[in-house]
């Protein structure tokens, strides 16, 4: 189900037009505003966006949709490409990445918030452990977008 080689990826355009705008629309507050999109470190953001596509020869480092989703989420969260709002932008980017690949993360907002904060507070030396936990969490809560759409049509 999530092993297909036909993945769609986030790029700068989708980050600006969807991920960043979603983060601002849903998560922005007056007390802790999300930075404007142009207030980012281009190299850090570009690296995070390209990491899910990386590999060597014919071997992908992140072969499944879940692998790609977790490394994108983790990297945007931890590498701070934006002046402010990295956790919130990483959560929005995770959702958009899954959505453009016809899946959705079926969790409550509070759970997504808690998981995003957990990743941010984690020690970088525990990266492998965190990625394993994220893989299980996303895998356990991943549903085809078509199922979500069907539930609205009932």
C-alpha positions in Angstrom: 0.0 0.0 0.0 2.7 2.5 0.9 5.5 0.8 -1.1 4.7 2.4 -4.5 7.6 4.1 -6.3 5.4 6.8 -7.7 5.7 9.3 -4.9 4.9 13.0 -5.0 7.2 15.3 -3.1 7.1 18.7 -1.5 9.0 21.5 -3.2 9.5 25.2 -2.5 6.3 26.1 -4.3 4.2 23.6 -2.3 5.9 24.6 0.9 5.0 28.3 0.3 1.6 27.9 -1.1 0.3 24.9 1.0 2.4 23.9 4.0 3.3 27.3 5.2 -0.1 28.8 4.6 -1.8 25.8 6.4 0.6 26.2 9.3 -0.3 29.9 9.6 -4.0 29.3 9.1 -4.3 26.5 11.7 -1.4 27.0 14.2 -0.4 30.7 14.1 -0.9 32.8 17.3 -0.3 36.4 18.1 1.9 35.4 21.1 4.1 33.1 18.9 3.7 34.1 15.2 5.0 31.9 12.5 7.7 33.6 10.5 7.0 34.8 7.0 7.8 32.2 4.3 10.7 34.2 2.9 12.3 34.2 6.4 14.0 30.8 6.0 17.4 29.4 5.5 17.2 28.3 1.9 19.9 25.6 2.3 18.3 24.0 5.3 14.8 24.0 3.8 16.1 22.7 0.4 18.0 19.9 2.2 14.9 18.9 4.2 12.7 18.8 1.1 15.2 16.7 -0.8 16.1 14.2 1.9 13.0 12.0 1.3 14.2 11.5 -2.3 17.8 10.7 -1.4 19.6 7.5 -2.1 22.7 5.9 -3.7 22.5 4.2 -7.1 19.2 2.4 -7.3 18.8 2.2 -3.5 16.6 4.7 -1.8 17.5 5.6 1.7 13.7 6.1 2.5 11.9 3.6 0.3 8.3 3.8 1.7 5.9 6.6 2.0 6.1 6.4 5.8 9.9 6.5 5.7 9.8 9.6 3.5 7.1 11.2 5.7 9.0 10.7 8.9 12.4 12.0 7.7 10.7 15.1 6.2 8.8 15.7 9.5 11.8 15.1 11.7 14.2 17.2 9.6 11.9 20.2 9.2 11.2 20.0 13.0 14.8 19.7 14.1 16.9 21.6 11.5 15.0 24.9 12.0 15.0 26.2 8.4 12.5 29.0 9.5 13.0 31.9 11.8 10.0 30.7 13.9 7.3 28.1 13.6 9.4 25.1 12.6 7.4 22.6 14.7 4.1 23.9 13.3 5.4 24.0 9.8 6.7 20.4 10.1 3.3 19.2 11.3 1.5 21.0 8.4 4.1 19.7 5.9 3.7 16.1 7.2 -0.1 16.4 6.5 0.4 17.9 3.1 3.0 15.4 2.1 0.7 12.5 3.0 -2.3 14.2 1.3 -0.5 14.7 -2.0 0.3 11.0 -1.9 -3.4 10.1 -1.2 -3.1 9.3 2.5 -4.0 11.0 5.7 -2.9 10.8 9.3 -6.0 10.0 11.3 -5.1 11.5 14.7 -6.5 14.2 17.0 -5.0 17.6 16.8 -3.7 17.3 20.4 -1.9 14.1 19.5 -0.2 15.7 16.5 0.8 18.6 18.7 2.2 16.4 21.5 4.2 14.2 19.0 5.6 17.3 17.3 6.7 18.8 20.6 8.2 15.4 21.6 10.3 15.4 18.4 11.4 18.9 19.0 12.5 18.2 22.6 14.2 15.0 21.7 18.0 14.7 21.9 19.6 14.4 18.4 21.6 11.4 19.7 18.2 9.5 19.9 17.4 10.2 16.3 17.2 6.5 15.3 14.9 5.7 18.2 12.7 8.7 17.5 12.4 7.7 13.8 11.4 4.1 14.8 8.7 5.5 17.1 7.5 7.9 14.4 7.4 5.1 11.9 5.1 3.0 14.1 2.9 6.0 15.0 2.4 7.1 11.4 2.0 3.5 10.2 -0.6 2.9 12.9 -2.6 6.0 12.0 -2.2 6.2 8.2 -5.3 5.8 6.2 -6.0 6.1 2.4 -7.5 9.5 1.7 -10.3 7.8 -0.2 -11.5 6.3 3.1 -11.7 9.8 4.7 -13.6 11.1 1.7 -16.0 8.1 1.8 -16.8 8.8 5.5 -17.8 12.4 4.5 -20.2 11.1 1.9 -22.1 8.8 4.3 
